[in-house]
Amino acid sequence: MLQSKYSLFPAPQRKQSTAKLSLTVAVCALLLTACQPKSKPEDTDQKQNAASEVQPQVLALEGSSVRLAVNLPDCSGKNCPQFVVERLQSNFPFIDQIMDREILKNLKQILDISEINQKEQAASTPETNPSKSDDVAASSEPVSEQQKMQQQVEPYVQSFVEMDKELKALSANHQINIMIKPSILKSQEPIATVVLNTSSYLGGAHGSSAQQYYNFDLKQQKQIQLNDLLLPNQRKALEAKAHDAFKAWVMDSKLADNVNDYEQAWKFKLSDNFLLGEQGLILQYGEYEIGPYSAGLPRLVIPYDQLNGILKAEYLPHTQATSEPVVNAQHHKPQS
């Protein structure tokens, strides 16, 4: 009688063979899985870094102007004095500090505080006020930039109030005022720009106004001057272009029938007060710089297509304007 081939092995041996076969299959499967490529942590980091490098960080000037608190006497009616000074608070402290200095410079040009300073110095001497130095020494709390600026502006406020009292004592029916305000005009590359508008009326026939541009390189954290825009030895070339714009402005504004005659009274000069506009380089002038008061705040525009070989490439737009009329708003209003 023939026996089955499985009966040739005892039952225990058959179970062992089956177990060995299962183990062999499991080991092979494990080895195949181990051979598959796996993503390494460093590979994931490299992908993330590559994605972040696609869009480089763009620096931007951000902030707003904050009004300083000033103490003016109580007043009612239409002739109350107005003293409005604002300072810039931005994400670039070095720009805020520069603008603070310029605001104080403008106030110094408008108001005389020599007598106020003399009175304060006399009042703060140890002989006249021995407790003054003790109060200063006792005050160890940190002072914010806003508070520092308010302390520096205070003497000008006092001078302003004294002037208002003197005018009213003369029965002058005037409302004197001062306004100084910085504003962010351009926030990103190639340069960020802050405009400082200043206006004042302290009696007389008319008031006064000014508009000054301040340009900054955010990467290097420094102020940019007009000469920084120019290629080597190109200031005279820029001056010639600006002079041509000046001549066109004189004729377009109908300030004179002949430019040569006009320049007998109002000589042309190159302004360092500039702005990189959308269509060209803007040169801003103040009152009485190149024209009478009726000319307002003159500005000359030199189109970018005339500035190839004069301005550095980084300050020229990628797509240059083909033409830009040289214009001026005769009564140009300060930009807010």
C-alpha positions in Angstrom: 0.0 0.0 0.0 1.5 3.3 -1.1 1.9 5.9 1.5 1.3 9.7 1.0 4.5 11.7 0.5 3.5 13.8 3.6 3.4 10.7 5.7 7.1 10.2 5.1 7.8 12.9 7.7 6.4 12.8 11.2 3.9 15.5 12.2 6.3 17.5 14.3 8.8 17.8 11.4 6.0 18.9 9.1 5.1 21.7 11.5 8.7 22.8 11.8 9.1 23.0 8.0 5.9 25.1 7.7 7.2 27.5 10.4 10.6 27.8 8.6 8.9 28.6 5.3 6.8 31.3 6.9 9.8 32.8 8.6 11.7 32.9 5.3 8.9 34.7 3.5 8.6 37.3 6.3 12.4 38.0 6.2 12.3 38.4 2.4 9.4 40.9 2.7 11.3 42.8 5.3 14.4 43.0 3.2 12.4 44.2 0.2 10.8 46.9 2.3 14.2 48.0 3.6 15.6 48.4 0.1 13.0 51.0 -0.8 14.4 54.6 -0.9 13.4 56.7 2.1 13.2 60.5 2.4 15.9 61.8 4.8 15.2 64.7 7.2 17.9 66.7 5.6 16.2 66.2 2.2 13.0 67.7 3.6 15.0 70.7 5.1 16.7 71.3 1.7 13.3 71.4 0.0 12.0 73.9 2.5 15.1 76.0 2.2 14.8 76.0 -1.6 11.2 77.1 -1.4 12.1 79.9 0.9 14.9 81.0 -1.4 12.5 81.4 -4.3 11.0 84.5 -2.7 13.7 86.6 -1.1 12.7 88.9 1.8 11.8 92.4 0.7 12.5 95.1 3.2 9.7 97.6 3.6 9.4 100.8 5.6 6.2 100.7 7.7 4.9 103.1 10.3 2.8 106.2 10.8 3.1 109.8 12.1 2.1 110.4 15.7 1.1 113.8 17.0 3.1 115.3 19.9 1.2 116.4 22.9 1.6 120.2 23.5 0.1 122.5 26.1 -1.6 125.5 24.6 -3.6 128.1 26.6 -7.4 127.8 26.6 -8.9 129.6 23.7 -12.2 130.0 22.0 -13.1 131.7 18.7 -11.6 131.9 15.3 -8.2 133.3 16.2 -6.9 130.5 18.4 -3.3 129.5 17.7 -2.6 126.1 16.2 0.7 124.2 16.9 0.7 120.7 15.3 3.9 118.7 15.2 4.0 115.0 14.4 6.9 112.6 14.5 7.5 109.4 12.6 7.2 106.0 14.3 8.4 103.3 12.0 10.1 99.9 12.0 13.5 101.5 11.2 14.6 103.5 14.3 17.5 105.2 12.5 15.0 106.8 10.1 12.9 108.0 13.0 15.9 109.6 14.6 16.9 111.4 11.4 13.4 112.8 11.0 13.3 114.0 14.6 16.5 116.0 14.0 15.0 117.5 10.8 11.8 118.5 12.6 13.8 120.3 15.2 15.9 122.0 12.6 12.7 123.3 10.9 11.3 124.5 14.2 14.6 126.4 14.8 14.3 128.1 11.5 10.8 129.3 12.4 11.0 130.2 16.1 13.6 131.8 18.3 14.0 130.0 21.6 17.2 131.7 22.9 15.3 133.7 25.6 13.4 130.6 26.7 16.7 128.6 27.0 18.3 131.4 29.0 15.4 131.4 31.4 15.4 127.7 31.8 19.2 127.6 32.4 18.8 130.3 35.1 16.0 128.4 36.8 17.9 125.1 36.8 21.1 126.3 38.4 21.8 124.8 41.9 21.9 128.3 43.4 18.4 129.3 42.4 16.8 125.9 42.5 18.8 123.3 44.5 16.1 120.7 44.3 16.2 120.7 40.5 19.3 118.5 40.3 17.9 116.2 43.0 14.7 115.7 40.9 16.7 114.9 37.8 18.8 112.4 39.7 15.8 110.8 41.3 14.2 110.3 37.9 15.7 107.0 36.7 12.8 105.7 34.7 13.6 105.2 31.0 12.3 107.9 28.6 10.7 106.9 25.3 11.7 108.6 22.0 8.3 110.2 21.9 8.8 111.7 25.4 12.3 112.9 24.4 10.9 114.6 21.4 8.2 116.3 23.3 10.7 117.6 25.8 12.8 119.1 23.0 9.8 120.6 21.3 8.4 122.2 24.5 10.7 125.4 24.3 9.3 126.1 20.8 5.8 125.7 22.1 6.5 128.3 24.8 8.1 130.7 22.2 5.0 130.2 20.0 2.6 131.0 22.8 4.6 134.2 23.7 4.4 135.3 20.1 0.7 134.8 20.1 0.3 136.9 23.2 2.4 139.7 21.7 0.4 139.8 18.5 -2.9 139.8 20.4 -1.6 142.7 22.6 -1.1 144.6 19.4 -4.7 143.9 18.4 -3.5 141.8 15.5 -6.5 139.9 14.2 -4.4 136.9 13.1 -4.5 133.2 13.7 -0.9 132.0 13.8 -0.2 128.4 13.2 2.6 125.9 12.7 2.3 122.4 11.1 5.1 119.9 10.6 4.3 116.3 9.5 6.4 113.5 8.1 4.8 110.8 5.9 6.0 107.6 4.3 5.9 108.2 0.5 7.7 105.2 -0.8 8.2 102.1 1.3 10.3 99.7 -0.7 13.4 99.3 -2.9 15.3 100.7 -4.6 15.0 103.4 -1.9 12.4 104.3 0.7 11.3 107.9 0.9 9.8 110.0 3.6 8.4 113.5 2.9 8.4 116.2 5.5 5.8 118.9 5.0 6.1 122.1 6.9 3.9 125.1 6.9 3.6 128.2 9.1 1.9 131.5 9.4 3.2 133.9 12.0 1.5 137.1 10.8 2.3 139.3 7.9 1.2 139.2 4.3 1.3 135.4 3.8 2.6 132.2 5.4 5.4 129.9 4.4 5.6 126.2 3.3 8.3 123.7 2.5 8.5 120.1 1.3 11.6 118.1 1.8 12.3 114.5 0.7 14.4 112.1 2.6 15.6 108.9 0.9 16.9 105.8 2.5 18.7 102.5 1.7 17.0 100.0 4.0 19.6 97.3 3.5 22.5 99.4 4.4 20.4 101.6 6.8 21.7 104.9 5.6 20.4 108.1 4.0 20.8 108.4 0.3 21.9 111.8 -1.2 21.6 112.9 -4.8 25.3 112.2 -5.5 24.7 108.6 -4.4 22.4 108.1 -7.4 24.9 109.3 -10.0 27.6 107.4 -12.0 31.1 108.8 -11.5 31.6 112.3 -12.9 28.0 112.8 -14.0 26.8 115.7 -11.8 27.5 118.2 -14.5 25.6 116.1 -17.0 22.6 116.0 -14.6 22.9 119.7 -14.0 22.7 120.4 -17.8 19.5 118.2 -18.0 18.0 120.0 -15.0 18.8 123.4 -16.6 17.0 122.4 -19.7 14.0 121.4 -17.6 14.2 124.8 -15.8 14.1 126.7 -19.1 11.1 124.8 -20.2 9.4 125.4 -16.8 10.0 129.1 -17.1 8.4 129.3 -20.5 5.5 126.9 -19.7 4.7 128.8 -16.5 4.8 132.1 -18.4 7.1 133.6 -15.9 9.0 135.5 -18.5 9.2 136.0 -22.3 12.9 135.3 -22.2 14.8 132.8 -20.0 18.0 134.9 -20.0 16.1 137.9 -18.7 14.4 135.7 -16.1 17.8 134.4 -14.8 18.9 137.9 -14.1 16.6 137.8 -11.1 16.2 134.1 -10.5 19.4 132.1 -11.2 19.1 128.4 -11.8 20.7 126.0 -9.4 20.7 122.2 -9.0 18.5 121.1 -6.1 19.6 118.2 -3.9 16.0 117.7 -2.7 14.9 114.8 -4.9 12.4 112.1 -5.4 12.5 109.1 -7.7 9.1 109.5 -9.3 7.1 107.2 -11.6 8.1 109.0 -14.8 11.5 110.5 -13.9 13.8 112.1 -11.3 11.9 114.9 -9.5 13.9 117.9 -8.3 12.0 119.8 -5.6 12.6 123.5 -4.8 11.5 125.7 -2.0 9.9 129.2 -2.0 12.1 131.9 -3.6 14.7 129.4 -4.7 14.2 129.7 -8.4 11.1 131.8 -8.6 8.9 134.4 -6.9 6.4 133.5 -4.2 3.7 133.2 -6.8 5.6 130.2 -8.3 4.8 128.2 -5.2 7.1 125.2 -4.6 8.6 124.6 -8.0 9.5 121.1 -9.2 11.4 119.9 -12.3 11.0 116.5 -13.8 13.8 114.8 -15.8 12.5 111.7 -17.7 14.3 108.5 -17.0 15.0 108.0 -20.7 17.2 111.1 -20.5 19.2 109.7 -17.5 20.8 106.7 -19.1 24.5 107.0 -18.4 23.9 109.5 -15.6 22.0 107.5 -13.0 23.2 104.2 -11.7 21.3 101.2 -13.2 19.7 100.2 -9.9 17.9 103.6 -9.8 16.5 103.4 -13.3 13.2 101.6 -13.9 13.3 98.3 -15.9 10.8 99.8 -18.4 11.7 103.4 -19.0 9.1 106.0 -20.1 9.5 107.1 -23.6 8.6 110.7 -22.9 7.7 112.8 -19.9 6.7 116.5 -20.2 8.7 118.7 -17.9 6.0 120.3 -15.8 5.5 122.2 -12.6 2.5 123.0 -10.5 2.8 126.7 -10.0 1.1 126.5 -6.6 2.3 123.0 -5.8 0.7 121.7 -2.6 2.7 119.6 -0.2 2.0 115.9 -0.3 0.5 114.4 2.7 
